[in-house]
Amino acid sequence: MNRVTDETPIEPSAPVAMGERLVAAGLLSERDLERARMAKREMGCMLGEALVRLGLVAEANVTKYLAEELNVKVADKGDYPEEPVIIESLPEHFLLNNNVVPLSANDDSIVLAALAPQDPFVQKALQLATGKRIELHLGLATDIEAALERYTQTDEEEALDTFGAFDVNDTEFVEHLKDLASEAPVIQRVNQIIQRSLDIEASDVHLEHFDDGLRLRYRIDGVLQEASQIVDTNLCAAIISRIKLLANLNIAERRLPQDGRIMMRVKGHELDLRVSTLPTVHGEGIVMRVLDRESIRLDLADMGFSEDTFEAYSELLKRPHGILLLTGPTGSGKTTTLYASLSNMDSDSLKVITVEDPVEYQLHGINQIPVHSQIGLTFARALRSILRQDPDIIMIGEMRDTETAQIAVQSALTGHLVLSTLHTNTAAGAITRLEDMGVERFLITAAVNGVLAQRLVRKLCNECKTAKELPPEILKSTGLEPFMQNGNQVVYEATGCEACKQTGYRGRMAIHELFVLDPAAQRAVLDGADAHKLREHARARGMRTLYEDGLRKVALGLSSLDEVLRVTQDQNEEQRDASHAA
């Protein structure tokens, strides 16, 4: 190490110059460049990576201008060999950790593609390890990831002989699982699966056991995508066991579901993986929920609120007492919005306590309690103890039962602001859900301030979205007409390109429906109005439904009409009927 650091390092080109070139080319605004520089400092990454992750510039454009600045070649897809180029002095873990792929080699020199060819450490390490002339090309992240996958696949094939001697149904197999899961090929395969989830910004990793092997899928932007070929059945038990060991689960127990957690650091990111196992006919399946602590944005302004909804929701958060509910299906971002709401609170002057199952993100200055049902620490029991801790604001991860709902109502009526979530399809539906849980309507009107329903829709890829002009009759029938500006008839639809992996979408944003219990709504609740009548009453007083808020995003060119219809299909038919009637 001293030999490397004592020598004068090769100066990397200033990323500012690359940014200025993008501005000069009209691909980036000065304001967005400043945003990217701030994100670069916060994320601890290079400017180019920040530009791509923020969706400001396409990866191909960043690569082109960075290559010009560094005076290096760009590695094309055809430059990557079909079979991995094995160099003894460059172990696989070095290539994976530094995103470097050998393209070709001879007796005198080696040509490699690198994500950061300007990195002095990578340059020096390659020179010292090989003793040959090094030629570095700049590679796209997607191409490098695909090339590195071939190394792991090769290791898997070589490892089959190691695991093939054992019968998965043999009782002795369990005794060998720990040793097998510690073998290098299995460790590397599991690490690559986790690293891949971070690189492609997946929210979940699915490992599904079938008779012919292990199927791997990633959930990206809410949609499951096939990730690789089925892993050979001889490796399945070892891979599953490796994950269970990392999650501190019982590898010998394969008949019952188990839940665990993996905390690890990958590429400078603190990852929190929630592991759930489920026994199936062919063996155990695993789902890992991926939580990247560094990528979460806990600013309400980044939650995709429309301006009027944001103002109304912010006013509800300022109230000193009452219940504020967030509703939506699993995976709709309710918890993230709750965390963003809490992060806006003044934790120095207010006592904030949360009860969660589990605690997903730790917030500074806020007391967070994890639920442990195994030892009797339920939501209800924790809430009863919380009230003796003199809190100002209470956050309940989820209202699951009657007892929890009743304690929450009592807390709100005794001067506390309570934030929580419910599983309902609409904001108004939360009122009838509370009634079903045994809360009287007069208590609902006295305690509940408002309900925010939320869904996540995919954002159109800025690199490939295409304009489409809709005829007036379609604009009217879909309900889009009121949201189009100045007679505009153009919306955008998904196309697909390399940047978005041919999906047409990159990232997600929230759409909202905010039901405020004003005096008129309270009277409607007391009169026994059902969810449908409450919703229509709120719409008449200016509430935008989830579908209508989605249409606003379509009119702004942020999402497609097909995507909004997909996410709000439980509402859009009703909405279209209402539009026809109007």
WOPEUR-V860392 format. One record per backbone hydrogen bond with DSSP energy under -1.0 kcal/mol. NH is the residue of the N-H (numbers start at 0). CO is the residue of the C=O. E is the energy in kcal/mol with one decimal. If there is no record, write none. Layout:
NH	CO	E
NH	CO	E
//
This chain:
4	0	-2.2
5	1	-2.4
18	14	-2.1
19	15	-2.7
20	16	-2.0
21	17	-1.9
22	18	-1.9
23	19	-2.6
24	20	-1.8
25	22	-1.5
26	21	-2.2
32	28	-2.1
33	29	-2.0
34	30	-2.0
35	31	-2.4
36	32	-2.1
37	33	-2.2
38	34	-2.5
39	35	-2.5
40	36	-1.8
41	37	-2.1
42	38	-3.0
43	39	-1.3
44	39	-1.3
49	45	-2.1
50	46	-2.6
51	47	-2.0
52	48	-2.8
53	49	-2.1
54	51	-1.1
55	50	-2.2
56	50	-1.0
61	57	-2.2
62	58	-2.6
63	59	-2.1
64	60	-2.3
65	61	-2.4
66	62	-2.4
67	63	-1.7
68	64	-1.9
69	65	-2.6
70	66	-1.2
71	66	-1.9
74	137	-2.8
78	75	-1.5
79	76	-1.2
89	86	-2.2
94	90	-1.6
95	91	-2.8
96	92	-2.5
97	93	-1.7
99	94	-1.8
100	112	-2.7
102	110	-3.4
103	110	-1.6
105	108	-2.6
109	132	-2.4
110	103	-2.6
111	134	-2.6
112	100	-2.9
113	136	-2.8
114	98	-1.7
118	115	-2.0
122	118	-2.1
123	119	-2.6
124	120	-2.9
125	121	-2.2
126	122	-1.9
127	123	-2.8
128	124	-2.4
129	125	-2.0
130	126	-2.3
132	107	-2.3
134	109	-2.4
136	111	-3.0
137	72	-3.1
138	113	-2.2
143	139	-2.4
144	140	-2.5
145	141	-2.0
146	142	-2.1
147	143	-2.5
148	144	-1.5
151	147	-1.1
152	148	-2.2
153	149	-1.8
154	150	-1.8
155	151	-2.1
156	152	-1.8
157	153	-1.9
158	154	-1.5
162	158	-1.3
163	159	-2.0
165	162	-1.4
169	166	-1.9
172	169	-1.4
179	175	-2.7
180	176	-3.0
182	179	-1.6
186	182	-2.3
187	183	-2.8
188	184	-2.1
189	185	-2.5
190	186	-2.6
191	187	-2.3
192	188	-2.1
193	189	-2.1
194	190	-2.9
195	191	-2.8
196	192	-1.6
197	193	-1.4
198	194	-2.4
199	195	-2.3
201	196	-2.7
202	218	-2.6
204	287	-2.3
205	216	-3.3
206	285	-3.3
207	214	-2.7
209	212	-2.9
212	209	-1.4
213	230	-1.8
214	207	-3.2
216	205	-2.4
217	224	-2.4
218	203	-2.4
219	222	-2.6
222	219	-1.8
224	217	-3.1
226	215	-2.1
230	213	-2.7
234	231	-2.0
238	234	-2.3
239	235	-2.8
240	236	-2.4
241	237	-2.2
242	238	-2.0
243	239	-2.3
244	240	-2.6
245	241	-2.1
246	242	-1.7
247	244	-1.4
248	243	-3.0
259	274	-2.8
261	272	-2.7
263	270	-2.1
265	268	-2.6
268	265	-2.1
270	263	-3.2
271	290	-2.7
272	261	-3.1
273	288	-2.3
274	259	-2.1
275	286	-2.1
276	257	-2.9
277	284	-2.3
279	282	-1.4
284	277	-2.6
285	206	-2.7
286	275	-2.3
287	204	-2.6
288	273	-2.5
289	202	-2.6
290	271	-1.9
292	269	-2.2
295	291	-1.1
301	298	-2.3
302	299	-1.8
309	305	-2.8
310	306	-2.0
311	307	-2.0
312	308	-2.7
313	309	-2.4
314	310	-1.7
315	311	-1.6
316	312	-1.8
318	315	-1.0
321	415	-2.1
322	446	-2.4
323	417	-2.8
324	449	-2.1
325	419	-2.1
326	451	-2.6
327	421	-1.1
331	328	-1.3
336	332	-2.1
337	333	-2.2
338	334	-2.6
339	335	-2.4
340	336	-2.2
341	337	-2.5
342	338	-2.5
344	341	-1.6
346	344	-1.4
349	345	-1.6
352	392	-2.3
353	366	-3.0
354	394	-2.8
355	368	-2.7
365	362	-1.5
366	351	-2.3
368	353	-2.5
370	355	-2.7
371	376	-1.7
374	371	-1.0
375	372	-1.4
376	371	-2.3
377	375	-1.5
381	377	-2.5
382	378	-2.4
383	379	-2.1
384	380	-1.5
385	381	-2.3
386	382	-1.8
387	384	-1.2
388	385	-2.6
391	350	-2.9
392	350	-2.1
393	416	-2.9
394	352	-2.4
395	418	-3.2
396	354	-3.2
398	420	-2.3
404	400	-2.0
405	401	-2.6
406	402	-2.2
407	403	-2.2
408	404	-2.1
409	405	-2.4
410	406	-2.4
411	407	-2.2
412	408	-2.3
413	409	-1.0
414	411	-1.2
415	410	-1.6
416	391	-2.1
417	321	-3.1
418	393	-2.9
419	323	-1.8
421	325	-2.2
423	421	-1.0
429	426	-1.4
430	427	-1.4
432	428	-1.9
433	429	-2.3
434	430	-1.8
435	431	-2.3
436	432	-1.4
437	434	-1.7
438	433	-2.2
443	439	-2.0
444	440	-2.4
445	441	-1.1
446	442	-2.0
447	443	-2.7
448	322	-3.0
449	322	-1.3
450	514	-2.6
451	324	-3.1
452	512	-3.1
453	326	-1.9
454	510	-1.8
456	508	-3.0
458	506	-2.7
459	557	-2.4
460	503	-2.4
464	460	-1.8
465	492	-2.0
467	490	-3.1
469	488	-3.0
474	470	-2.0
475	471	-2.1
476	472	-2.4
477	473	-2.3
479	474	-1.2
480	474	-2.0
482	479	-1.9
483	480	-1.1
487	484	-2.3
490	467	-2.8
492	465	-2.3
500	497	-1.2
501	496	-3.3
502	499	-1.4
505	458	-2.4
508	456	-2.7
510	454	-2.2
512	452	-1.8
514	450	-3.2
516	448	-2.1
517	515	-1.8
521	517	-2.5
522	518	-2.1
523	519	-1.8
524	520	-2.1
525	521	-2.4
526	522	-1.8
527	524	-1.6
528	523	-2.2
533	529	-2.5
534	530	-2.3
535	531	-2.2
536	532	-2.4
537	533	-2.4
538	534	-2.4
539	535	-2.1
541	538	-1.7
542	537	-2.5
548	544	-2.8
549	545	-2.2
550	546	-2.1
551	547	-1.7
552	548	-1.4
553	549	-1.8
554	550	-2.6
555	551	-1.4
556	553	-1.6
557	552	-2.4
563	559	-1.9
564	560	-2.5
565	561	-2.1
566	562	-2.1
567	563	-2.3
570	567	-2.6
571	567	-2.4
574	570	-2.3
575	571	-2.9
576	572	-2.1
577	573	-1.9
578	574	-2.1
579	575	-2.3
580	576	-2.1
581	577	-1.9
//
